[in-house]
Every structure is written in structure tokens, then in C-alpha cells.
């Protein structure tokens, strides 16, 4: 089993965010985590991220883009720790040929190829979101964790990006609020309510109504 | 009700602290010599002001050279310091680096100049090193402080923690560069002031001729020099650009005076191995224990005769100056706020603040000493004028930022009820931050004749008693480090009152 939580609780500023969670996720699964905002989705992802940090590409909700860098370097950051200091310094002065090629291909897939030289501060929310996803792609990890990675995209773009995420990773655990996307693209859906898991089933057994219950 | 009472207790704590500070200042003035010794200070002041306000330049070429050297020393010194400070800031986690920075920073630029003068004479190297060393240590701490406040920590890439340099280059630097740039700009302005003051110990900057002009009573020339100096400082923001820096540094290096004073490495070695140690431990047939004992005796008698009296007056002067700064700020703040409506009055106020904060306290103290005679009073006034000018300037920026919506003038009750409550914690923060700097300056003003630590250090250098000079310098630095730590502790006590706490040394 890839991820395993048993009877896990988590408090933040003396507020109980996760309440006695037990959960197992196998390699190769495609899992959606749904629920109202503030219900503990991000905390759950953080707990999972801590379990396999070496094999995970983690796309957090706040995107963590560095405002003073252009898009290319923000994506390059994904592999920063794998390269030596000299290579990174040179890349800052002039993009590394190999990295540029690889990053251009990723940017092409996410439709931000024309923005690589732009400063991230100048991009729209949706474009910034795709830069964050591109950074995760560039890491080339088998597991993708995403916290609302397509929340700011229109529905066509959101589907394109989500397909790209699914195609590039073996295992995905993604928090999202779009119920249609959850039902359409994921094998398994975990529903959270008030810090507890109230739904955990294969997508085939889940209906729109079941999901609507979570948002009441 | 609850918030009201807690709100007023916050105010009370700050009020009590302020009153205590002023009381301590007044108490200190009982023990200190704050007499006016000059017989006719007002008449002298009138003549001086007449001269200062009718500036005339007898030797424009000399003035240009003075300004050029002043700028060049500042430019090269601050640039070197910035590079060294940047490297040190990356190692600032290390306790040894932190301590060395705190210690070297605690020694004033003028003291460094007096020290390097023994090694390199009155040369460009002396001036540049005297600026670069303490500034590098200040940069290290401030840059480190700035890194701590970088908004994005990139927690989803934990493996980055191992590649420190890359992390700095890609994550920290791009985020904090704007802040670092504005701090560098501010320090450059400080560097120009320091460079000017270095003239007072003989280095070829504008301070050298300023001192001569004042001493000879040539106030018109002094006025011209000061005017040129203010214009230089006011113009910095128009020409100081990062991309032009290499050009400026190149020009400065090319035209700087070559040093005629060349010191052999033997002399430098002798300075460290022989000159700085007292004669009592230099007898040949002494064991280590005897040497230590003799050194201890020598040190304790030096402490009793010079160290403790010097420390006492340094602390007295600092306390008085701090209290006077606080009072002056409190008087200035409402004036500056009320003036905001009227354009003309406001501009005049801005000019006044610019002059107050651009005039180095050392030059102010020197001029006031000429007017009032040799007591602590000139030093107190000089420190209070310079520091309150600086604090008021910073506070006033905040007032302006808070009032962007209402450009209309502010009434006195607005000031009391709206501006003051928001600003007071910030004011006390700034005051605590300046406390360390006031102490540094109090020590250095001894070079002018006030009997603070600087007086004893300067005398020791004059008598070529480098053993004493170094021991006293060490003591001065230590005192500064201790006071700095205390002021940090105080900041911590008041942190829930909104006082900013600086990072640990």
C-alpha cells in the first residue's frame, strides 16, 4: 500500500481539522478528494505528502510561485535540488539547453509556451496555475498530489490539464470541488465532511446525489 | 469592554515606558556635565548662521575633489561591504559568524579608521576598509532579517533544504531583491555621511576642509561645503542605478589617490605581535601564568582609570540623548502632521527633516561644541537632532501612507485620536532600534573631547599607546553588544504591544 493513515487526527490552532481518519491508497489509483472548503482536504494532502516526499510532485493551492522569476525558471525550480549549484547559476544567466527543451514541451502541452519568458506576476490566475502544474510535471515523479490544480481554469482547459496530469503519473490524489470532473476522470472518490471521511467508494458506485450531500 | 480595557493597558505600558525613559534622561543630566561654557553663544551663533547662509566658494576645484573622494570612498566601501555582507548573511546561522558580526559592527567606522591609519596611513585603503568592515556586518544581519520575512518558503520541495546556494538564488533572492535594493540605497546614503566624517580624522574627504573652515571661522566656506554636501545627498536618488554601479566604481578606482604611505609587512606584523600588547608582559623571562597575571593587573588598572569612567559617561550621554530624541520626536510629530495640508509649509518641513537627518551627528556635535563649549550638552543636542530627524522622517512616511485617501489637513484632535495611537508603537520600535546606534555615536563623540570611551581611545592612539587603544576598543564593542542584547530583550517584552523585534544575534 502506497499511503496509509490509521486513526489520524490533526489540530491547527486548537481547532480539530482532521478527526480520526483511516485511509489506504494503492499505487496506480486515481483518487479525488471532495468536500466543502475548510473541511480538511489540504491538511489531508499535506499528511500524505509527508509520507513519500521523494516520489511526489505536489501542487499546492497557493501555487508557491516566485514573483521575481520568469515562468521558465519557476518551472525549472522543480528540479533545482537535483542539479549542482554551478549548473543552476549558469541556467539563471542563460537557460540550459536540455532543460529548456524539456520545459518547452511541458509548456506546449499546458498551452503556456508563449509565456515562458514572462514574469509570473504578469500572468492571469489561470496561467499561474498552469505554471505551478508545469513545475510538478517537470519533477517527473510517479505520484501527483494536487490541491485544486484546475480550480481557476475554464471547463475545456480544466479537462485538458487534468488529462495531462492523469497521463503523466501513475498515482494521483487530487482535491477538487468540481463534482463533474471528479465523477468523470477518477476511479475513486473520498468525501470529507467536518474533518471525517463520510464517503469512500469507487466512482462507479457514486452518484451526483451522494456528492451533493457533502455540500449541504 | 474587554477590548477597550486591554487596549488601554497596551497604551499604559508604552506610556509608562516613555515616561521612564524621559525620567532616566533627566536623572542622568543631574550627574553629567551639561553646562554652557561659552561666554556669548548667541552672538557666536548669529555670526555663524550669517556665514552659513551666505555661502561662498574660494576654491571650487578643491571642493570638487573633496566631493569626488567622499563619494568614491563611500561607493567602493559600501559595494565591498554589500558583497561581503551578502556572503556573510548566508552563513549567519552560524553562532561564530553572528558573534563576529555583532562585535565588528559595534566598533564605529571612525575607530576602524583610527586603527587602520596605524597600518595604512592616511590612504584610500584606510577609508575604504573603515567603511566596508562595519557595513558588511550590518548588511549580514539586515539581509538575514529580510530573508526571514520572504513570503514563500516552497514547502512542497523539501529536498531544496540541502542545496543552500541554489535555494538562495532561485527562491530567496528573487523574492527579497526589491527590499534589499532599497536598503542598499539607504546604506549608501549612510556611507556618504560616514565618508564625510572620516575627513575629521584626516582622510581627504569633505569633512577635512569642513573642520578647517569651522575652526578658522570661515563660515561662508563651511556653508558652501555643507550646501554641496546636502545637494549631493539629495541628488543620490536621481543618479544611483544598479546598472550604472560598475561604471561608477570603475571611475572611482581609476581616479583614487595612490597611497604614498607604504607599510612593509614587517611593520604590520610588529603592530599585531608587539605594539598592541602592554610592556608589562613583554619581559623575556616570564612564565605564561606570570604573563596572564601581569596582563590582568594592567587591564584592571586601565579599566578603573579609563574604562569605567568612559563607560559611565558613554551611558549617561546615551540616556540623555535617547530621552532628548524622544521628546523632540513627540514635539515634531504633531507639527509635521498638521502641516500636511499646506504645500509651502510642508515642503519647508521636509527640507528641515532632510537637513536634520543628513547632517552627521558628529559634524553637528563638532559645530555645537564650538558654540557652547566643552560639556556633554552639544553632544546631547547633536544626537537628538540627527536621530529625531531620522525617526520623524520614517514616521511621517507612515502617516502619509495611512492618509492617502484624505489629502485635507488634519486637525489636532485627529492627530491625537487617529494618528497617534497607530503610530506610537512604531515610534517606540524605532527609538529602541536607534538606542544601539546612539550608544555607538556617544562613544565616538569622545574623539571631539567629551569624556566618553572615544576620548580615551583617541588619546591612546595619539600617545601611540596601541595596547590601551585596543583594550578600550574591545570594551566599547562589548558594551555595545550588551546594550544591543538588552534592547532586543526590551523589544521582546513589548512585542505584544506591536513593537517589532529584530532577529537574534
Interface residues (C-beta under 8 A of the other chain):
Chain A: X49 X53 X54 X58 X59 X60 X64 X65 X66 X67 X68 X69 X73 X76 X77 X78 X80 X81 X83 X85 X88 X89 X92
Chain B: X152 X154 X155 X156 X157 X158 X159 X160 X162 X163 X165 X166 X167 X169 X170 X171 X173 X174 X175 X177 X178
